[in-house]
């Protein structure tokens, strides 16, 4: 016969055993109480989940344009010797022979009041943050960038801008824009192939004489020399331009509103007829028109070009 004390303890023991069994079943089945880690709240309602931030949509028809960069965007030597000619700029000019990007997108009448050119002859990538600050103040829907030629065109190949510095300044320029005008789109042109320009201009005696005055000496000095040091020097400059373009592609690729041209300008087969007759280096009006055409094709494309 059981003692009264043991009989009174039976319900408590059974309760503990049942509770233990329920815990075991819950652990095996993976069940949990409503609102306790199963994604549901009070009354079985699903807990709210954060909505993913949508990717900004690229506008193929921006209503205003600002340009930053160097002498190419200023139209240097496109109209007269040793002078800027912004009216012939591929980005914002109004010369009908060029039919600039601004004219193609905005129309000639509107382009005059809705486009700005902040490029500077002689500018390098280190100058781009300041230009970008000026551009951002206008809140343009599109900013065009063409910079890097002067970073490669130095007195010697050894004086070219280091790639790490080039990257840091380009990143700073985009950061400057985003701080002041976060919704502005950016079109980035690749740096032209300077070796191609040497190949096209070296056949002109007048061009060689002009080059001897100091036009891009890292590439164009001693243009007739074909010895090993001269070939090595030119290839060194070209490799640096390729590295700059890699930077432009990589940095731009991290910004959802930035579109790199995929190397279109670098690959374009400029001819001697498309170069300025005053320096055989900068684009003439025909060359500026080709740059405008390439830019328009990239800006209005449904998707960015494949790298």
ZAFITOR-684398 format. One record per residue (C-alpha): residue number from 1; chain; x, y, z. Coordinates in steps of 0.02 Angstrom, whole numbers, plus 50000, padded with zeros to 5 digits. Example, Ala and Ser with C-alpha at 12.3 -4.5 7.8 and 13.67 -1.06 7.14 Angstrom:
! ZAFITOR-684398
1;A;50615;49775;50390
2;A;50684;49947;50357
END
This chain:
! ZAFITOR-684398
1;A;50000;50000;50000
2;A;50064;50173;49952
3;A;50082;50303;50085
4;A;49970;50458;50077
5;A;50122;50565;50043
6;A;50170;50468;49884
7;A;49988;50469;49824
8;A;49979;50659;49840
9;A;50139;50680;49735
10;A;50078;50578;49585
11;A;49985;50723;49495
12;A;50138;50836;49512
13;A;50252;50703;49440
14;A;50135;50669;49296
15;A;50122;50855;49260
16;A;50309;50873;49255
17;A;50325;50722;49141
18;A;50192;50790;49023
19;A;50276;50960;49017
20;A;50442;50876;48978
21;A;50361;50778;48837
22;A;50288;50936;48761
23;A;50458;51019;48765
24;A;50535;50869;48679
25;A;50400;50866;48545
26;A;50420;51052;48513
27;A;50607;51034;48497
28;A;50594;50889;48376
29;A;50457;50967;48269
30;A;50537;51140;48263
31;A;50375;51224;48317
32;A;50374;51386;48414
33;A;50243;51492;48493
34;A;50155;51624;48386
35;A;50253;51784;48381
36;A;50411;51698;48446
37;A;50529;51695;48297
38;A;50407;51626;48168
39;A;50377;51792;48079
40;A;50202;51817;48149
41;A;50143;51943;48277
42;A;49992;51958;48388
43;A;49839;51873;48318
44;A;49943;51777;48189
45;A;49982;51931;48082
46;A;50147;51928;47988
47;A;50280;52047;48054
48;A;50323;52190;47934
49;A;50482;52165;47833
50;A;50588;52309;47767
51;A;50553;52349;47585
52;A;50710;52338;47475
53;A;50766;52508;47412
54;A;50727;52515;47225
55;A;50870;52540;47103
56;A;50864;52717;47031
57;A;50800;52720;46853
58;A;50913;52794;46717
59;A;50829;52933;46618
60;A;50872;52931;46434
61;A;50806;53108;46410
62;A;50884;53222;46542
63;A;50823;53401;46537
64;A;50986;53486;46589
65;A;51171;53448;46566
66;A;51333;53505;46648
67;A;51505;53458;46582
68;A;51668;53437;46679
69;A;51839;53388;46619
70;A;51985;53455;46519
71;A;52029;53542;46355
72;A;51938;53416;46246
73;A;51772;53465;46326
74;A;51820;53649;46309
75;A;51842;53626;46120
76;A;52024;53683;46130
77;A;52102;53712;45957
78;A;51940;53661;45871
79;A;51908;53835;45800
80;A;52071;53934;45812
81;A;52249;53910;45870
82;A;52285;53896;46056
83;A;52109;53947;46107
84;A;51959;53867;46189
85;A;51805;53851;46080
86;A;51664;53795;46196
87;A;51536;53820;46058
88;A;51618;53669;45973
89;A;51617;53561;46130
90;A;51551;53384;46105
91;A;51458;53400;46271
92;A;51375;53571;46276
93;A;51420;53666;46116
94;A;51299;53748;45996
95;A;51397;53730;45833
96;A;51282;53640;45709
97;A;51432;53550;45633
98;A;51463;53466;45800
99;A;51282;53439;45853
100;A;51332;53418;46034
101;A;51257;53301;46162
102;A;51160;53447;46237
103;A;51090;53494;46067
104;A;51040;53314;46031
105;A;50953;53292;46198
106;A;50881;53463;46232
107;A;50866;53544;46061
108;A;50969;53695;46011
109;A;50848;53822;46085
110;A;50837;53743;46256
111;A;51020;53692;46267
112;A;51077;53872;46285
113;A;50991;53894;46453
114;A;50998;53716;46518
115;A;51181;53669;46493
116;A;51342;53724;46577
117;A;51526;53691;46537
118;A;51641;53689;46689
119;A;51786;53599;46604
120;A;51956;53684;46604
121;A;52099;53670;46481
122;A;52246;53585;46565
123;A;52139;53507;46702
124;A;52187;53342;46779
125;A;52086;53221;46885
126;A;52139;53317;47041
127;A;52041;53466;46974
128;A;51881;53367;46949
129;A;51811;53381;47128
130;A;51810;53571;47115
131;A;51727;53567;46945
132;A;51600;53441;47008
133;A;51556;53558;47151
134;A;51519;53695;47025
135;A;51415;53577;46920
136;A;51317;53512;47070
137;A;51264;53689;47115
138;A;51159;53692;46955
139;A;51069;53529;47002
140;A;51084;53461;46824
141;A;50999;53299;46777
142;A;51158;53241;46689
143;A;51343;53275;46713
144;A;51468;53223;46579
145;A;51647;53180;46629
146;A;51799;53172;46516
147;A;51963;53182;46610
148;A;52128;53089;46617
149;A;52222;53139;46460
150;A;52323;53271;46553
151;A;52363;53146;46691
152;A;52451;53041;46558
153;A;52518;53187;46456
154;A;52662;53241;46566
155;A;52841;53296;46534
156;A;52898;53116;46556
157;A;52814;52948;46577
158;A;52878;52944;46755
159;A;52782;53103;46796
160;A;52611;53032;46755
161;A;52480;53034;46893
162;A;52490;52874;46997
163;A;52339;52762;46973
164;A;52298;52763;47159
165;A;52292;52953;47160
166;A;52186;52953;47003
167;A;52062;52836;47087
168;A;52055;52936;47248
169;A;52019;53100;47157
170;A;51884;53023;47048
171;A;51801;52948;47201
172;A;51809;53118;47286
173;A;51731;53202;47134
174;A;51582;53083;47134
175;A;51564;53102;47321
176;A;51562;53291;47298
177;A;51421;53275;47172
178;A;51319;53153;47276
179;A;51330;53265;47430
180;A;51250;53410;47337
181;A;51148;53331;47198
182;A;51113;53148;47237
183;A;50994;53118;47092
184;A;51107;53183;46953
185;A;51155;53054;46822
186;A;51337;53041;46768
187;A;51405;52993;46597
188;A;51591;52951;46603
189;A;51693;52949;46443
190;A;51846;52838;46432
191;A;52015;52921;46407
192;A;52062;52923;46221
193;A;52199;52808;46158
194;A;52348;52928;46149
195;A;52449;52802;46051
196;A;52317;52809;45914
197;A;52336;52998;45907
198;A;52525;52978;45888
199;A;52499;52854;45746
200;A;52382;52973;45655
201;A;52481;53133;45674
202;A;52662;53078;45658
203;A;52652;53081;45468
204;A;52628;53270;45464
205;A;52787;53374;45462
206;A;52690;53523;45528
207;A;52611;53416;45663
208;A;52782;53353;45719
209;A;52848;53532;45731
210;A;52699;53581;45838
211;A;52719;53429;45948
212;A;52900;53480;45979
213;A;52835;53636;46068
214;A;52777;53526;46211
215;A;52615;53441;46161
216;A;52596;53283;46269
217;A;52784;53248;46275
218;A;52766;53084;46371
219;A;52686;53012;46214
220;A;52731;53130;46071
221;A;52912;53177;46103
222;A;53030;53117;45965
223;A;52882;53057;45861
224;A;52990;52979;45725
225;A;53095;52878;45847
226;A;53062;52691;45838
227;A;53203;52627;45946
228;A;53169;52518;46097
229;A;53168;52659;46228
230;A;53043;52761;46125
231;A;52930;52612;46096
232;A;52938;52566;46281
233;A;52897;52744;46332
234;A;52743;52752;46222
235;A;52682;52582;46280
236;A;52706;52636;46461
237;A;52594;52787;46431
238;A;52464;52681;46343
239;A;52461;52556;46487
240;A;52433;52698;46608
241;A;52285;52760;46505
242;A;52213;52583;46509
243;A;52234;52582;46698
244;A;52146;52750;46711
245;A;52001;52682;46611
246;A;51992;52531;46726
247;A;51974;52652;46872
248;A;51837;52750;46784
249;A;51742;52589;46749
250;A;51761;52519;46926
251;A;51719;52677;47023
252;A;51575;52724;46909
253;A;51508;52547;46920
254;A;51479;52566;47106
255;A;51361;52713;47079
256;A;51188;52661;47014
257;A;51168;52829;46925
258;A;51337;52826;46839
259;A;51363;52756;46664
260;A;51537;52723;46593
261;A;51552;52718;46404
262;A;51626;52543;46405
263;A;51786;52605;46324
264;A;51698;52674;46170
265;A;51805;52832;46157
266;A;51966;52737;46192
267;A;51926;52614;46051
268;A;51862;52742;45926
269;A;51976;52744;45771
270;A;52006;52932;45759
271;A;52082;52982;45592
272;A;52199;53126;45552
273;A;52051;53218;45472
274;A;51963;53220;45641
275;A;52110;53302;45732
276;A;52140;53488;45751
277;A;52249;53562;45614
278;A;52326;53675;45745
279;A;52400;53538;45854
280;A;52362;53365;45777
281;A;52310;53309;45949
282;A;52144;53382;46007
283;A;51986;53339;45911
284;A;51934;53459;45774
285;A;51751;53492;45742
286;A;51729;53326;45655
287;A;51812;53236;45800
288;A;51703;53331;45923
289;A;51550;53276;45824
290;A;51604;53094;45839
291;A;51622;53113;46028
292;A;51447;53188;46036
293;A;51378;53044;45935
294;A;51460;52914;46048
295;A;51396;53000;46205
296;A;51219;53016;46139
297;A;51216;52832;46095
298;A;51270;52783;46271
299;A;51159;52905;46367
300;A;51001;52856;46272
301;A;51032;52669;46272
302;A;50911;52560;46370
303;A;51056;52484;46466
304;A;51238;52530;46496
305;A;51368;52452;46380
306;A;51448;52290;46434
307;A;51625;52313;46500
END
